[in-house]
Amino acid sequence: MLQALDKTVELHTESDGSVVVRPHGRMGDDSAVQFQQVLVHAVRRVRPLRLVLDLGDVSAMDPINVGTVAALCDLADDHHVAVFVKNSPAGIAHRLQAAGVPPGRITA
């Protein structure tokens, strides 16, 4: 079972084996390292068939974290893990697409 280090990033495993990662609040440089570690661990070590990044409780995301999500998609593809970004605020969704996250992986 995965556990986040603090309340900035929450995660759990669904009954179907999907891992859901849910960051909270403003995702700035103070949360970038933990966010990256949680995502990379989930993809490389847990290797679920599906990883869902739920951005419903994120108020802002800085360029470092946007880049982390874009890189996550490539890393996950290499490890055969499907990544989906859901509940993304419109502004964040636009920034993720501009960074290279495929639009088909992002839902509002």
Rosetta constraint file for C-alpha pairs under 8 A:
AtomPair CA 1 CA 12 HARMONIC 7.64 0.50
AtomPair CA 1 CA 13 HARMONIC 7.48 0.50
AtomPair CA 2 CA 11 HARMONIC 6.91 0.50
AtomPair CA 2 CA 12 HARMONIC 6.80 0.50
AtomPair CA 2 CA 13 HARMONIC 7.98 0.50
AtomPair CA 2 CA 42 HARMONIC 7.66 0.50
AtomPair CA 3 CA 10 HARMONIC 7.40 0.50
AtomPair CA 3 CA 11 HARMONIC 6.48 0.50
AtomPair CA 3 CA 12 HARMONIC 7.61 0.50
AtomPair CA 4 CA 8 HARMONIC 7.89 0.50
AtomPair CA 4 CA 9 HARMONIC 5.79 0.50
AtomPair CA 4 CA 10 HARMONIC 5.69 0.50
AtomPair CA 4 CA 11 HARMONIC 6.52 0.50
AtomPair CA 4 CA 38 HARMONIC 6.95 0.50
AtomPair CA 5 CA 9 HARMONIC 7.61 0.50
AtomPair CA 5 CA 34 HARMONIC 7.47 0.50
AtomPair CA 6 CA 10 HARMONIC 7.84 0.50
AtomPair CA 7 CA 24 HARMONIC 7.52 0.50
AtomPair CA 8 CA 23 HARMONIC 5.67 0.50
AtomPair CA 8 CA 24 HARMONIC 5.29 0.50
AtomPair CA 8 CA 25 HARMONIC 7.36 0.50
AtomPair CA 8 CA 31 HARMONIC 7.18 0.50
AtomPair CA 9 CA 21 HARMONIC 6.91 0.50
AtomPair CA 9 CA 22 HARMONIC 5.66 0.50
AtomPair CA 9 CA 23 HARMONIC 4.08 0.50
AtomPair CA 9 CA 24 HARMONIC 6.13 0.50
AtomPair CA 9 CA 34 HARMONIC 7.98 0.50
AtomPair CA 9 CA 35 HARMONIC 6.78 0.50
AtomPair CA 10 CA 21 HARMONIC 5.91 0.50
AtomPair CA 10 CA 22 HARMONIC 4.99 0.50
AtomPair CA 10 CA 23 HARMONIC 5.96 0.50
AtomPair CA 10 CA 24 HARMONIC 7.79 0.50
AtomPair CA 11 CA 19 HARMONIC 7.07 0.50
AtomPair CA 11 CA 20 HARMONIC 5.42 0.50
AtomPair CA 11 CA 21 HARMONIC 4.40 0.50
AtomPair CA 11 CA 22 HARMONIC 5.87 0.50
AtomPair CA 12 CA 19 HARMONIC 5.86 0.50
AtomPair CA 12 CA 20 HARMONIC 5.47 0.50
AtomPair CA 12 CA 21 HARMONIC 6.86 0.50
AtomPair CA 13 CA 17 HARMONIC 5.89 0.50
AtomPair CA 13 CA 18 HARMONIC 5.66 0.50
AtomPair CA 13 CA 19 HARMONIC 4.49 0.50
AtomPair CA 13 CA 20 HARMONIC 6.14 0.50
AtomPair CA 14 CA 18 HARMONIC 5.22 0.50
AtomPair CA 14 CA 19 HARMONIC 6.26 0.50
AtomPair CA 14 CA 20 HARMONIC 7.22 0.50
AtomPair CA 17 CA 48 HARMONIC 6.33 0.50
AtomPair CA 17 CA 49 HARMONIC 7.26 0.50
AtomPair CA 17 CA 50 HARMONIC 7.54 0.50
AtomPair CA 18 CA 48 HARMONIC 5.88 0.50
AtomPair CA 18 CA 49 HARMONIC 6.49 0.50
AtomPair CA 18 CA 50 HARMONIC 4.85 0.50
AtomPair CA 18 CA 51 HARMONIC 5.67 0.50
AtomPair CA 18 CA 52 HARMONIC 7.12 0.50
AtomPair CA 19 CA 42 HARMONIC 7.57 0.50
AtomPair CA 19 CA 48 HARMONIC 6.49 0.50
AtomPair CA 19 CA 50 HARMONIC 6.49 0.50
AtomPair CA 19 CA 51 HARMONIC 4.85 0.50
AtomPair CA 19 CA 52 HARMONIC 6.17 0.50
AtomPair CA 20 CA 51 HARMONIC 5.90 0.50
AtomPair CA 20 CA 52 HARMONIC 4.68 0.50
AtomPair CA 20 CA 53 HARMONIC 5.93 0.50
AtomPair CA 20 CA 54 HARMONIC 6.88 0.50
AtomPair CA 21 CA 39 HARMONIC 7.82 0.50
AtomPair CA 21 CA 51 HARMONIC 7.49 0.50
AtomPair CA 21 CA 52 HARMONIC 6.17 0.50
AtomPair CA 21 CA 53 HARMONIC 4.90 0.50
AtomPair CA 21 CA 54 HARMONIC 6.07 0.50
AtomPair CA 22 CA 53 HARMONIC 6.06 0.50
AtomPair CA 22 CA 54 HARMONIC 4.89 0.50
AtomPair CA 22 CA 55 HARMONIC 6.21 0.50
AtomPair CA 22 CA 56 HARMONIC 7.78 0.50
AtomPair CA 22 CA 57 HARMONIC 7.51 0.50
AtomPair CA 23 CA 27 HARMONIC 7.66 0.50
AtomPair CA 23 CA 35 HARMONIC 7.83 0.50
AtomPair CA 23 CA 54 HARMONIC 7.25 0.50
AtomPair CA 23 CA 55 HARMONIC 6.47 0.50
AtomPair CA 23 CA 57 HARMONIC 6.81 0.50
AtomPair CA 23 CA 58 HARMONIC 6.42 0.50
AtomPair CA 24 CA 55 HARMONIC 7.71 0.50
AtomPair CA 24 CA 57 HARMONIC 5.07 0.50
AtomPair CA 24 CA 58 HARMONIC 5.09 0.50
AtomPair CA 24 CA 59 HARMONIC 7.78 0.50
AtomPair CA 25 CA 57 HARMONIC 6.03 0.50
AtomPair CA 25 CA 58 HARMONIC 4.61 0.50
AtomPair CA 25 CA 59 HARMONIC 5.24 0.50
AtomPair CA 25 CA 60 HARMONIC 7.07 0.50
AtomPair CA 26 CA 58 HARMONIC 5.87 0.50
AtomPair CA 26 CA 59 HARMONIC 5.14 0.50
AtomPair CA 26 CA 60 HARMONIC 4.72 0.50
AtomPair CA 26 CA 61 HARMONIC 6.15 0.50
AtomPair CA 27 CA 31 HARMONIC 6.04 0.50
AtomPair CA 27 CA 32 HARMONIC 7.15 0.50
AtomPair CA 27 CA 58 HARMONIC 6.97 0.50
AtomPair CA 27 CA 59 HARMONIC 7.65 0.50
AtomPair CA 27 CA 60 HARMONIC 5.84 0.50
AtomPair CA 27 CA 61 HARMONIC 4.59 0.50
AtomPair CA 27 CA 62 HARMONIC 6.22 0.50
AtomPair CA 27 CA 65 HARMONIC 6.81 0.50
AtomPair CA 28 CA 32 HARMONIC 6.38 0.50
AtomPair CA 28 CA 60 HARMONIC 7.75 0.50
AtomPair CA 28 CA 61 HARMONIC 6.12 0.50
AtomPair CA 28 CA 62 HARMONIC 5.24 0.50
AtomPair CA 28 CA 64 HARMONIC 7.66 0.50
AtomPair CA 28 CA 65 HARMONIC 7.12 0.50
AtomPair CA 29 CA 33 HARMONIC 7.74 0.50
AtomPair CA 29 CA 62 HARMONIC 7.16 0.50
AtomPair CA 29 CA 64 HARMONIC 6.88 0.50
AtomPair CA 29 CA 65 HARMONIC 7.65 0.50
AtomPair CA 31 CA 35 HARMONIC 6.06 0.50
AtomPair CA 32 CA 36 HARMONIC 6.07 0.50
AtomPair CA 32 CA 64 HARMONIC 6.76 0.50
AtomPair CA 32 CA 65 HARMONIC 5.84 0.50
AtomPair CA 33 CA 37 HARMONIC 6.13 0.50
AtomPair CA 34 CA 38 HARMONIC 6.14 0.50
AtomPair CA 35 CA 39 HARMONIC 6.31 0.50
AtomPair CA 35 CA 65 HARMONIC 7.69 0.50
AtomPair CA 36 CA 40 HARMONIC 6.04 0.50
AtomPair CA 36 CA 65 HARMONIC 7.86 0.50
AtomPair CA 36 CA 68 HARMONIC 6.39 0.50
AtomPair CA 37 CA 41 HARMONIC 5.92 0.50
AtomPair CA 38 CA 42 HARMONIC 6.14 0.50
AtomPair CA 39 CA 43 HARMONIC 6.33 0.50
AtomPair CA 39 CA 72 HARMONIC 7.18 0.50
AtomPair CA 40 CA 44 HARMONIC 5.87 0.50
AtomPair CA 40 CA 45 HARMONIC 7.93 0.50
AtomPair CA 40 CA 72 HARMONIC 7.29 0.50
AtomPair CA 41 CA 45 HARMONIC 5.30 0.50
AtomPair CA 41 CA 46 HARMONIC 6.76 0.50
AtomPair CA 42 CA 46 HARMONIC 4.91 0.50
AtomPair CA 42 CA 47 HARMONIC 6.13 0.50
AtomPair CA 42 CA 48 HARMONIC 7.46 0.50
AtomPair CA 42 CA 51 HARMONIC 7.94 0.50
AtomPair CA 43 CA 47 HARMONIC 4.79 0.50
AtomPair CA 43 CA 48 HARMONIC 6.99 0.50
AtomPair CA 43 CA 51 HARMONIC 7.84 0.50
AtomPair CA 43 CA 75 HARMONIC 7.59 0.50
AtomPair CA 43 CA 76 HARMONIC 5.96 0.50
AtomPair CA 43 CA 79 HARMONIC 7.00 0.50
AtomPair CA 43 CA 81 HARMONIC 6.77 0.50
AtomPair CA 44 CA 79 HARMONIC 7.07 0.50
AtomPair CA 47 CA 79 HARMONIC 7.24 0.50
AtomPair CA 47 CA 81 HARMONIC 6.47 0.50
AtomPair CA 48 CA 81 HARMONIC 6.18 0.50
AtomPair CA 49 CA 80 HARMONIC 7.13 0.50
AtomPair CA 49 CA 81 HARMONIC 4.97 0.50
AtomPair CA 49 CA 82 HARMONIC 6.11 0.50
AtomPair CA 50 CA 81 HARMONIC 5.51 0.50
AtomPair CA 50 CA 82 HARMONIC 4.66 0.50
AtomPair CA 50 CA 83 HARMONIC 5.94 0.50
AtomPair CA 50 CA 84 HARMONIC 7.71 0.50
AtomPair CA 51 CA 81 HARMONIC 6.83 0.50
AtomPair CA 51 CA 82 HARMONIC 6.09 0.50
AtomPair CA 51 CA 83 HARMONIC 4.84 0.50
AtomPair CA 51 CA 84 HARMONIC 6.40 0.50
AtomPair CA 52 CA 83 HARMONIC 5.85 0.50
AtomPair CA 52 CA 84 HARMONIC 4.89 0.50
AtomPair CA 52 CA 85 HARMONIC 5.88 0.50
AtomPair CA 52 CA 86 HARMONIC 7.04 0.50
AtomPair CA 53 CA 83 HARMONIC 7.40 0.50
AtomPair CA 53 CA 84 HARMONIC 6.11 0.50
AtomPair CA 53 CA 85 HARMONIC 4.69 0.50
AtomPair CA 53 CA 86 HARMONIC 6.19 0.50
AtomPair CA 54 CA 85 HARMONIC 5.95 0.50
AtomPair CA 54 CA 86 HARMONIC 4.95 0.50
AtomPair CA 54 CA 87 HARMONIC 5.87 0.50
AtomPair CA 54 CA 88 HARMONIC 7.21 0.50
AtomPair CA 55 CA 85 HARMONIC 7.09 0.50
AtomPair CA 55 CA 86 HARMONIC 6.19 0.50
AtomPair CA 55 CA 87 HARMONIC 5.34 0.50
AtomPair CA 55 CA 88 HARMONIC 4.99 0.50
AtomPair CA 55 CA 89 HARMONIC 7.38 0.50
AtomPair CA 56 CA 86 HARMONIC 7.30 0.50
AtomPair CA 56 CA 87 HARMONIC 4.60 0.50
AtomPair CA 56 CA 88 HARMONIC 5.90 0.50
AtomPair CA 56 CA 89 HARMONIC 7.14 0.50
AtomPair CA 58 CA 89 HARMONIC 7.91 0.50
AtomPair CA 59 CA 89 HARMONIC 7.97 0.50
AtomPair CA 60 CA 92 HARMONIC 7.11 0.50
AtomPair CA 61 CA 65 HARMONIC 6.13 0.50
AtomPair CA 61 CA 66 HARMONIC 6.40 0.50
AtomPair CA 61 CA 92 HARMONIC 6.75 0.50
AtomPair CA 62 CA 66 HARMONIC 6.26 0.50
AtomPair CA 63 CA 67 HARMONIC 5.98 0.50
AtomPair CA 64 CA 68 HARMONIC 6.23 0.50
AtomPair CA 65 CA 69 HARMONIC 6.37 0.50
AtomPair CA 66 CA 70 HARMONIC 6.43 0.50
AtomPair CA 66 CA 95 HARMONIC 7.07 0.50
AtomPair CA 66 CA 96 HARMONIC 5.87 0.50
AtomPair CA 66 CA 99 HARMONIC 7.02 0.50
AtomPair CA 67 CA 71 HARMONIC 6.08 0.50
AtomPair CA 67 CA 96 HARMONIC 7.80 0.50
AtomPair CA 67 CA 99 HARMONIC 6.45 0.50
AtomPair CA 68 CA 72 HARMONIC 5.96 0.50
AtomPair CA 69 CA 73 HARMONIC 6.52 0.50
AtomPair CA 69 CA 96 HARMONIC 7.44 0.50
AtomPair CA 69 CA 101 HARMONIC 7.47 0.50
AtomPair CA 70 CA 74 HARMONIC 7.03 0.50
AtomPair CA 70 CA 96 HARMONIC 6.79 0.50
AtomPair CA 70 CA 99 HARMONIC 6.11 0.50
AtomPair CA 70 CA 100 HARMONIC 5.78 0.50
AtomPair CA 70 CA 101 HARMONIC 5.12 0.50
AtomPair CA 71 CA 75 HARMONIC 6.23 0.50
AtomPair CA 72 CA 76 HARMONIC 5.84 0.50
AtomPair CA 73 CA 77 HARMONIC 6.15 0.50
AtomPair CA 73 CA 83 HARMONIC 6.25 0.50
AtomPair CA 73 CA 101 HARMONIC 6.82 0.50
AtomPair CA 74 CA 78 HARMONIC 6.43 0.50
AtomPair CA 75 CA 79 HARMONIC 6.51 0.50
AtomPair CA 76 CA 80 HARMONIC 5.96 0.50
AtomPair CA 76 CA 81 HARMONIC 4.83 0.50
AtomPair CA 76 CA 82 HARMONIC 6.55 0.50
AtomPair CA 76 CA 83 HARMONIC 6.82 0.50
AtomPair CA 77 CA 81 HARMONIC 5.84 0.50
AtomPair CA 77 CA 82 HARMONIC 6.81 0.50
AtomPair CA 83 CA 105 HARMONIC 6.85 0.50
AtomPair CA 84 CA 105 HARMONIC 4.75 0.50
AtomPair CA 84 CA 106 HARMONIC 6.17 0.50
AtomPair CA 85 CA 105 HARMONIC 5.85 0.50
AtomPair CA 85 CA 106 HARMONIC 4.69 0.50
AtomPair CA 85 CA 107 HARMONIC 6.27 0.50
AtomPair CA 86 CA 106 HARMONIC 5.82 0.50
AtomPair CA 86 CA 107 HARMONIC 4.75 0.50
AtomPair CA 86 CA 108 HARMONIC 6.03 0.50
AtomPair CA 87 CA 107 HARMONIC 5.99 0.50
AtomPair CA 87 CA 108 HARMONIC 4.59 0.50
AtomPair CA 88 CA 92 HARMONIC 6.31 0.50
AtomPair CA 88 CA 93 HARMONIC 5.62 0.50
AtomPair CA 88 CA 106 HARMONIC 7.11 0.50
AtomPair CA 88 CA 107 HARMONIC 6.33 0.50
AtomPair CA 88 CA 108 HARMONIC 4.89 0.50
AtomPair CA 89 CA 93 HARMONIC 6.08 0.50
AtomPair CA 89 CA 108 HARMONIC 6.29 0.50
AtomPair CA 90 CA 94 HARMONIC 6.17 0.50
AtomPair CA 90 CA 108 HARMONIC 6.87 0.50
AtomPair CA 91 CA 95 HARMONIC 6.41 0.50
AtomPair CA 92 CA 96 HARMONIC 6.13 0.50
AtomPair CA 93 CA 97 HARMONIC 6.22 0.50
AtomPair CA 93 CA 106 HARMONIC 6.80 0.50
AtomPair CA 93 CA 108 HARMONIC 7.67 0.50
AtomPair CA 94 CA 98 HARMONIC 6.20 0.50
AtomPair CA 95 CA 99 HARMONIC 6.20 0.50
AtomPair CA 96 CA 100 HARMONIC 6.47 0.50
AtomPair CA 96 CA 101 HARMONIC 5.47 0.50
AtomPair CA 97 CA 101 HARMONIC 4.78 0.50
AtomPair CA 97 CA 102 HARMONIC 6.16 0.50
AtomPair CA 97 CA 103 HARMONIC 6.06 0.50
AtomPair CA 101 CA 105 HARMONIC 7.19 0.50
AtomPair CA 101 CA 106 HARMONIC 7.83 0.50
AtomPair CA 102 CA 106 HARMONIC 7.28 0.50
